[in-house]
Amino acid sequence: MKKQTYTSVWDAIEDTAEAAANMRVRADLMIAVQRYVEASGETQSQSAKHLGITQPRLNDLLRGRIEKFSLDALVNMLARVGRQVTVKVKRAA
C-alpha cells in the first residue's frame, strides 16, 4: 500500500480540492474568533454580543463545530470586533 501525504488535514478528509480550501479558510477564521474571545477577557455572553451572535452559537464555534459556520458569517463576526480579514491568493504547491 502506497503512503499518501497531504498538505493539510482538510486535503485528506475532504472529497474535493475546493471543499478542502473552503474548510482551511473557515478553520483559520474560527481560530481568529477564538483568539479574540480569549484575549478579550470577556464572558462568552459579552463576546457573543460584540460578535453579533448568541452565546450558544459562540459555544458551537469554540467547540470547533465548523460545519455550522459559513465564510460570510465568520468574516462578519470578525469585522464587528474590528478585525480586518484579508485574502491572499497563491498558486497551489
Order of alpha helices (4+ residues) and beta strands (2+ residues): alpha-alpha-alpha-alpha-alpha
